[in-house]
Amino acid sequence: MSSTLDEDEDDFVILNCTDPTTTGTSPETAYSSSAAAAAAAGISISTADISGWDMLSILLVAESSFFRALLGGSFSESGMHSVAVQWSLEAVLNILRFMYGHQLQITSSNCLSVIQAALYFGVETVLLECQTWLANDSNQMEFDDLIHVHDFALEHGIDSIQGQCVSYMAWNFVVEWLCQSDTECYDFIANPCISLFQMSVAASNTFFDTPYMLLFSCIKNPHLTVVSERHLCELLLAWISANGQRDELKNSIESDPSHILKQIRVSLLPLWFAAGKQKCDYFSGLAEESIDAISSLLNNPPRGIQKSIAGDDDLNYLRVRITKYSKKLDISSCPQITSGILFLSLLPSSHSLDPLLEEYARQALMDHQYLRSHLLKRPQSAFPTLSFDSVLEIDISKCPSMHLGAAIECFSMSFPSLTSLTASYLLGTEALGFLPILERCSSLRELNLTVDSSPIIPSEVSTLGTPAAIYVSRGPRAVLNSSSGFRSFVTKLLLEGRTDINDLDLIAISELCCSLGYLNIKCCYGVTDEGISHLLQKSTKLHSLIACNTKFGRSSISCLCSRFSNMRRFGEAPLDDTEKALHVDLQMLHIGGCNGVEEASLVELLTLAPMLKSLCLKQIALYGQALYSFSGSSLVSLDVTDTMVTCAALSHIVNKNSGLKCLKARGCKNLYGKGNTTDYIISRSSYPCEEYVVLGQSCKLEELTVGWGFSYFALDALRPAIMSLRSIAIGLGGSLGLHGLVLLASLCPELESITLLFQAISDAVIMRLMELRNLRELEISYCIGDLSRLSLSSNMRNLRRLKLERATPWMTNDDLTLLTHSCANVVEVSLIGCVHLDADAQKIISSGWPGLISLHLEDCGAITARGVGSLFDCVALESLLLRHTGQGLAKRFILEAASKLWMLRKISLDCCDAIEDTFQQPDLSNRCYLRIVKIARCKIPKQGFAIRRPLHKETFVQVIDSRAIHTAVTKERVTIEIVYISSSRPFYMSFSSSLCWV
């Protein structure tokens, strides 16, 4: 590159720039290729540009220390008119343009080269510009490029650039790696430390190339942005596991792997996560420390607080990580986190707090009532809480210690842009107790208040006597004041399982939430058909309704039909924008288990709702006529489980909806003709139903639940449609045979969930299914075949949910030990019929699966014959079922379990296992976190019966909500006739089964 001026020759210098990357070519070719590269990168230099730069040597000397020494010193070049420079032409041109007033062009790919050139030529202003660019959170930096820049800055002592790289990585921690969880990598490492989340992160190998000092500095950075403390811990464990074999880190990691892990605030980890990590080599000590800290905070809050903040003047170890870059905050499943801890996390550093306010923060940690009263009495300006405008989502699910009133005050003070709040399984607060947040947080659009559904489902169980309810005074009931003029803009509201919701509440919600588009009232037994219909009439923007197991019926359907009829009538003429906004097509309708729905009224409704995308008609008296009336072609999900729908009607739907991804048709006996089902199956077993042929030709399924008549031939017809299948359940009346089950793994490589009921299985089948990399859930119930110990040795470390019901009756304690090793990451376990297990199995379960959240044991030998001890070491249990496991349970067992298992919400026992033949039932004062209690009673058959094993008689059910304790006695008996289909010959079984758990 050269420059000429019409001035004296002493006033200018010619720079001959040679790009070292083009060695071996002529200067002309090198220049041409470099110019082409520069042009491709967005830098274009013309003769007019060059002549207008006024390339005065005096300016080069002023801006660049390199040219200052070269041209103004004693070097021979100072007297020359031509200076040779070997450097990247693009970088040199970029810097020269910046020196002469143009904007510096910095991207992720050229950032390092610009910094290198700036350092070589000594242009400090360019280094400052690069630092400023890195400090701008709107700029995107690739991870590999960031590593290279950091390493270069560290090697050359550019502290400002190095520090900015650390900060950039800290505030983009979630963006760069956590959001890559969609990419799966399950073969990374077979280690119980590695969770599914870490395995997904393992797909991004560049993260594991992060230098130790960069990662450590990032963790220490005050701007570190993570969704939760658990996510940070998982990433660090994955990084340590990946780098433990690297020579430069192996010794330091093996000698003290906790050095970097000690930066984790173990007091803020979810209980189930900390419990599960007790088996991790690198984290076992800190996991025990975490459980101890959580235990102290729950059992003795003042002592636990003092222990957690000992030697921590800034109270950092009790501060939830929130920064100005945070978009989501997840503190779910943390029973130890209170509203006081949340409030502390919103305050500035203790070093900048007034001493009186610091003392107030410490008092608030001890007593949420103290915090609540002071937040209401003093203006918000009195508390210098930080504002986090970027936070859009918060999840406080399963946080029983979180005081709602104080939490709402915190949300309104510090999260002005909050759009989504998930507060599911908070049992101590009625649903309407959350309504103040709608007014305090006006930006809120989604609110999830789901709780466990009551097992007393009218359509599924029969009640002996009249259910009773004991109402407890909790102060005045929350009331919606719709006349105040305030209107919420919430569009999505989930109230599933809320038995404390009634018709008046629905009416008030419809008036307050004028923009409601999605409503879930599944299992809300307190609402009636009239209440639902009133809400539907008011909520004209509602497009999605989930009302399974409610009294949804004729009035509600009539209201919907009237609304859609008006829409069709208005549709005859063009609608203006206002009219369009007032009428929304129904896209989701789930009314399974609603006994009040009649097929005649359903026919009319489906005729007027052609835009439906998801339809659930489970357990409805449906024979197929309603499906014929549906003219839509946009269905993605269809559930007709346990209906009388015919093959022709289902084929009609499938044929018109090629985008169907989910089909549930288990328990539909009419799919394969009328009359004698057995004779029909024998004669037609090799001819799959028409709907499967159509499915195979037009759909791409992701979820499939089938039963009667589904055979290997149906599976073969579905081949093209199930390549992306993620979940399959084969129930009563269906069979793939051994060959079909083995073939399943090849046809559906993406399977994540498999349920096999009443199937023929073998070791070969199980071992083949275990080769599925994505498999998370496996259920084998009431199956026959030659399973052996060999099937338990298959490596199933990706499995999270395992059910073996009447499938392994030969299982011993040694077999159970083997199972805990091969399925080390399981968090939900159900074992039924393992009669050879004894009391030592408790220790095997608690040590092999310490992070369990659900444990169901039925007809499992004598596990509880000597009482329950080791099972209480599974401190994160949320659901516990013990039935016919040994008569060793004390009368106060329910109360003891509720006090020791802080997350326990559901417990089911049998009086056969009680030492005193009964159990003491909890009340609101000692229930802790319990919501559902079930106590079954059995009866012994009379003399003369060949088998005198206990048979189920009745079950006492207790459901506790925010207002009352609901009790009922149910009779749960199911008679099952099994017709097992085989490609060779069918066989038949008929027996009665007593169910203890709904």
Summary of the structure (lengths in Angstrom):
residues: 998
radius of gyration: 33.8
end to end distance: 81.9
largest distance: 125.3
contacts: 3352
relative contact order: 0.05
helix: 41%
strand: 15%
